[in-house]
């Protein structure tokens, strides 16, 4: 029983100090940050484009009448 407990503690120690998969988590966080920034930028760009096209449309409409 004691040897099984010792093996469990040793495996748990290796699991805690293992850095395997750490790069994947870091890449996922960077991708999430980039996606968040792109979403915010595209929403701002979309609002600006909508405003520009609204101005163009109203200018054209007033020119035609």
N, C-alpha and C positions, 0 to 999 in steps of 0.2 A: 504493500500500500504506500509506503514511504517513497519507493522508487517511482511510482506513478505520479505522486504529488511533485516530486523533484522534476520529473520530465515535463509535467504541466507548467511548472514555474519557469523552467528553462525555455519552453516553447513560447510562453506568454512574454517572457523577456525579449526573445528574438522578434516576436510580432510587434511589440511596442517600439523597439529601436530600429525596425526595418524602414528603410527609405524607399522601398520599391513602390512604384505608382505615384510617387510625389510629383514627378514631372507632369504626369497626366492631369493631376488636380490643378497645378499651376497653369497649364495651358488652357484648361477649361475656364478658369477664372479670368484669364486674359481675354479669351474669346467672348465671355459674357460681358466684360467691360467694354470691349470694342462694339459689340452688338448694341449695348445700351447707348453708347455715344453716337453710333450711327442712327439709331432710332430718334434720338433727341435732335440730331442735326437735320435729318430728313423732315421731321415735323416742322422745324423752323423754316427750312427751305420751302416746304409745301405751303406754309402760310404766306411767305413772301411771294411765291409764284402766283398764288391765288389773288393776292392783292394787286400784283402787276397786271394780270389778265383782266381783272375787274376794271382797273383804270383804263386799259386799252379798249375794252368793250364799251365803256361809257363814253370815251373820247370818240370812238368810231360812230356810236349811235347819235351823239350830238352833232357830228360832222355831216351825217347823212340827212338829218332833218332840217 
